[in-house]
Amino acid sequence: MQYSKSLKLNHIFRRLYRTQGHANHLLVMYARPNRMGVNRIGVTVSKKLGKAVVRNRVRRRLREVYRLSESRFLPGWDIVVVARSRAVNASFQDLRRAYLALAKKSGLLRGEEP
């Protein structure tokens, strides 16, 4: 992730969970502007989705979706993506479509309004 950092602090995750989120059948996305000029990305996968191997696989796939389309995102946002149970069995292309649809709905993509 060239223009982004990982989001690791619990209080920032909690602050984002209180914002207006956007959801579809695979993911939930919370976004809030920061004043840093870089994006901070966090991925949350619940223990309800499976054991550690399953959760880590979903987490890796979601990070890869962001990495491949990082240049399309506007800088200066804190973003948290929460995986839903259907994300475990979804194909990579389905995850990518769902991720970008939520980013568009949130107004995070370059040249596109929410």
Summary of the structure (lengths in Angstrom):
residues: 114
radius of gyration: 13.1
end to end distance: 24.0
largest distance: 39.2
contacts: 333
relative contact order: 0.24
helix: 44%
strand: 25%
